[in-house]
Amino acid sequence: MQAPPPNIALFQLIAGKWVAQAISVVARFRVADHLAAGPKTAAELAAITNTNAGHLYRILRAVATVGVLEEQPGQRFALTPVGEYLRSGVPGSMRAVATYCCDPWSWKPWGDLAETVRTGTPAFDRMFGMGAFDYLSRHPDEFATFNEGMTGFSGIESAAAVKVYDFSRYGTIADVGGGHGLLLTTILKAAPNSRGVVFDLPEVVAGAVPTIETAGLAGRCTTQGGSFFETAPAADLHVMKHIIHDWNDEKATQILKCCRRAVRPGGKLVLVEMVIAPGGDPAAKLLDLEMMVLCDGKERTEAEYATLLAGAGYRLTRVVPTESPACVIEAEPV
Ligand SMILES: C[S@@+](CC[C@H](N)C(=O)[O-])C[C@H]1O[C@@H](n2cnc3c(N)ncnc32)[C@H](O)[C@@H]1O
């Protein structure tokens, strides 16, 4: 297909706003789950989802133009390979991600991006009068969708991390800010002699128990509720995936210092994060903006990670790329 003229190419980028919201509606009404057994008409889907048939058809038709669904004759729709990932419960599901990214708490602050750039302060705090995680703690339904989304991302990244890093040399591994525990259970399956603890806010870590039990790891893995600004479990390895990027340098240092105090002799630290590289993966540079708007966090370069870690008593020892956009960043106490 011929490339569009530059002004149309630009317009197609701007229309990303419409695409994201339309996909989120498909996700919210679990359309992909209803299509899992085979194609259905817009009218059938509207009846199942209790939505307006005409409006739902227009959403499905639009989403089909970007490859998430296939439109067939008679206003009938089928899942494409991309759309399969809008199903719930499939490994790597993006259903909850599509939903939470367009939930008001996550969507509205983006309308204030220009002010964020002007002032250098996150839109979220200005708009909601508190930090994003304080807000989520007070809104359990939205937090549940967010945590489900994190687990969706985590499937790909956790499998990729254990392929490139040998976790089996650590006796006790603490996943700090470990959410619903998918990373740690993936690690413990690859490290059969290690034990683990998932550490997160009390209301979140409760959600890790089913993951641990389903993985058959209840004998080797526990959970602990608390704040990583105050404490971290004693461990030979502290792992943090997509934690440090949520916070500015001052707060990130506070978290790292808690791990540093709790690391056992000979122990280490592993961060699983995207690393900004010149000309590198655009995902890191775009996720960086989400951090800017929502939580005053940032994606960092390797040099920025080295400086941050040094300020908390660690030396960055290596950065190992994975087949996912995230890298394994290893550091040792100094
Ligand atoms: C971006 S999510 C990453 C979750 C998980 N590591 C993953 O990659 O799927 C950030 C996590 O930090 C947790 N968190 C936020 N504030 C916290 C705090 N003060 N103490 C402990 N955990 C916290 C959240 O509950 C959430 O699980």
The ligand as a MOL file (V3000), in Angstrom:
LIG
                    3D

  0  0  0     0  0            999 V3000
M  V30 BEGIN CTAB
M  V30 COUNTS 27 29 0 0 0
M  V30 BEGIN ATOM
M  V30 1 C 3.5420 -0.5530 37.9300 0
M  V30 2 S 3.0000 -1.6880 39.1510 0 CHG=1
M  V30 3 C 4.1530 -3.0300 38.9190 0
M  V30 4 C 3.6820 -4.3120 39.5210 0
M  V30 5 C 4.5680 -5.5270 39.2430 0
M  V30 6 N 5.9090 -5.3720 39.7340 0
M  V30 7 C 4.5880 -5.8270 37.7490 0
M  V30 8 O 5.5590 -5.5010 37.0810 0
M  V30 9 O 3.5740 -6.3390 37.2500 0 CHG=-1
M  V30 10 C 3.5490 -0.9160 40.6420 0
M  V30 11 C 3.3160 -1.7160 41.8870 0
M  V30 12 O 3.8120 -0.9620 43.0070 0
M  V30 13 C 2.9360 -1.1810 44.0810 0
M  V30 14 N 3.0880 -0.1120 45.0700 0
M  V30 15 C 2.7520 1.2040 44.9340 0
M  V30 16 N 3.0480 1.8710 46.0600 0
M  V30 17 C 3.5850 0.9660 46.9220 0
M  V30 18 C 4.1190 1.0660 48.2400 0
M  V30 19 N 4.1540 2.2340 48.8760 0
M  V30 20 N 4.6080 -0.0550 48.8210 0
M  V30 21 C 4.5790 -1.2540 48.1690 0
M  V30 22 N 4.0940 -1.3980 46.9070 0
M  V30 23 C 3.6060 -0.3010 46.2910 0
M  V30 24 C 1.5820 -1.2070 43.4310 0
M  V30 25 O 0.5960 -1.7730 44.2550 0
M  V30 26 C 1.8740 -2.0150 42.1800 0
M  V30 27 O 1.6970 -3.3990 42.3950 0
M  V30 END ATOM
M  V30 BEGIN BOND
M  V30 1 1 1 2
M  V30 2 1 2 3
M  V30 3 1 2 10
M  V30 4 1 3 4
M  V30 5 1 4 5
M  V30 6 1 5 6
M  V30 7 1 5 7
M  V30 8 2 7 8
M  V30 9 1 7 9
M  V30 10 1 10 11
M  V30 11 1 11 12
M  V30 12 1 11 26
M  V30 13 1 12 13
M  V30 14 1 13 14
M  V30 15 1 13 24
M  V30 16 1 14 15
M  V30 17 1 14 23
M  V30 18 2 15 16
M  V30 19 1 16 17
M  V30 20 1 17 18
M  V30 21 2 17 23
M  V30 22 1 18 19
M  V30 23 2 18 20
M  V30 24 1 20 21
M  V30 25 2 21 22
M  V30 26 1 22 23
M  V30 27 1 24 25
M  V30 28 1 24 26
M  V30 29 1 26 27
M  V30 END BOND
M  V30 END CTAB
M  END
